[in-house]
Amino acid sequence: MTDDAVRRRRRGPELERALLDAAWEELHSVGYAGFTVDAVAQRAGTSRPVLYRRWPSRARLVLAAVRAHLPPVDAPPDTGRLRDDLIAALRWWRDRYDLVGASIMNGLAGELDHLPTEDLEVVPDLLATIVERAAKRGEIGPGAVPAHVVDAPAALLRHDLVVRHHRPTDDDLAAIVDDIAVPAIERAARREGA
């Protein structure tokens, strides 16, 4: 039996893993700019329709490949302190960005309009959970913290990584949290709870 015959018989999770592996290899071979669904199909020994049935756009295929090749998202950090949890979450996100590579992440960021909103909620959900836990501990006021305040630290990190092409140090992450995130969250929780 030839390799081609074996490839044609793959099904379900085995096929999906082979496709995502091929996409990951292609990304790291040619970068985001050179990445094509045709090249992934050829590398995986399949056809474009097989890929498009699972991922209807290049951006969705790239996002799926990235997620398949990174450690899973565990529960948000829980150090018992809002500041430390936020810093740990930002460090986690920065380090995942490093694992994927700036050119791939920046290319994907340029195609966010091709991705459903629910595919992009991982980091804001982590931050919302961190803020909710801080409220339950009594570390901040009882009021609801608006989404734009919760999302601010992630937006600032994303700005550094994607717009400025700057990898923030641990001190930079602490500054985002100390200078902006924690004061804004505390102020919003007091105002909303008043």
N, C-alpha and C positions, 0 to 999 in steps of 0.2 A: 504494500500500500504506500502511495506517495505522500509526501508532506501535505500537498494540496488536498488530497482526499481526506486526510485527517482534519485539516482546517475546516473543510466544508461541513463536517459532522458535528462540530462543536455546537452546543446549545446552552441556553439559560445562563447561569452564573459563570460557567467555564468560558463561554463565548464573550460575555460582557467583560470578564477580567482580561481576556486576551486583547479585546478592543481597547480597553483603558490602558493596558500596558503598552500597546502599540502607539497610542496617542501620547503617552508620557515620554516614550523614547523619541518620538518624532519632535515633540516640543523641545527636548534637550539637545536634539541634533541640529535643528534648524531655527529654533527660537520662535517666538509668537508670530513675528512678521512673516516668516516663511512657512508657517504651519498651514496645511490644507487637509481637508477631509479626504481628498483623493489619495494623498500620500499615506495617511493613516490606513485607509482601506487596503492599499497595496502592501504596506508593511504587515498588516494583520492577515493578508491573504483572503480578503473578502471584498464586498462591493459597497459603494457609497450608500445605496438604499438600506443596507443592513445597519449602517451607522445612523443615518437620518431617521430611521424608525425609532431609535432610542434617544437620540439627541438631535433635535430639529435645527440646531445652528452650531456653527463652529465654536462660539463662545460657550454654549452649554456642554459641548464635548470636552473642551479644555477644562471647564470648571469640574466636571465629573472626574476627569483624569487627575486633576490636582487633589481633589478630595479623596480619591481612592489611594493616593500615594503619600498621604500625610497621616500622622497618628490621629486617631479619632478625637473628636471634641468631647472631652470629659466634662464633668460638672465644673462650674466656675470656681476659681480659687476661693478658699474660705479660711483666711488667716485669723478671722475674728475682728478685723479692723478694716474699715472702708478704704482708707488710703492704701494699705498694703495689698488688698484685693484688687484695686484698680491698677496699681503698678504691675502686679503679677499678670493681670489680663492683658495689658498693653504689651508686656514683655513676651507673653505667649503669642500674641498676634504678630509682633515684629519678627520673632524667631521663625514662625511658620512662613512668613513672607520671604525670609532668607533661604529656607529650605527649597522653596519653589524657584526662586530667582527673580530678581527685579525686572528683567525684560519681559518675562512671562506674566508676572503680576501686573506690570504697567500696561502690557498689551491687552490683558483681560479687562483691566479697569477702563480702557478706551471703548469697550463694547458692553458696558453695563446695561445699556438700553436694550440689548438682545437677551437679557436674562430676566426671568420672572422675579418679582420682589421677594418672594419666599425663599429663593435661593441665596439671598444676600443678607439674611437676618441673623446669622450666627453670632457675630460680635455684639451687635446691639442687644440681643437676647441675653448674652452673658453679662453685659453691663447692667441691664435692667434687673437681673437676678441679684447681682452684687448690691445694688442700691436697695432693693426690697429687703434683703437680709440685714443691711445696716439699719433700716427703719425698724425692723422687728427687734433688733438688739437695743434699740433706743439710742443709737449713735447719732442719728439725725432726727429731725422732726417727723411727725406722723403724716404730713401732707404728701400727696402724690407729686412726684417729681416729673415734670414734662419730658416728653421724649427727646426734644432738642437739647435739653440739659444732659440727659443720660448719654446721648450719642456724641456729645462734644469731645470727650477724650479720644474716641475712635476717629472722629473726623480730623482732629489735629494730627494724630499719628498718620492717618492716610495722607494728609496734606504733605507731611514730611517725606513719606515714602514715595508717593506717586508724583506729586507736583514738584517738590524740591529735589527729589532723587537723593535724599539724605537719610542715612540710617541712624535713627536716634539712639544715643547711648542710654544706659540705665539712668544716668543723671538727668538726661533730657526727658525721659519718661516720668521721673519723679517731679520734674518741674511742671509738666503738663498737669499732673495730678494735684500737686501742692498749690500751684498758682491759679489754676483755672477750675479743674473738675471738682475737687472737694468744696471749695468756697461756693461755687455755683449750686452744687447739689444741696449743701446745707442751707443756703439762702432760699432756694426754691421749696425745700421741705418745710421750712418755717413759715414762709409766705402762704403756701397752699394749706398748711395746717392751722393757720390763724383763724 
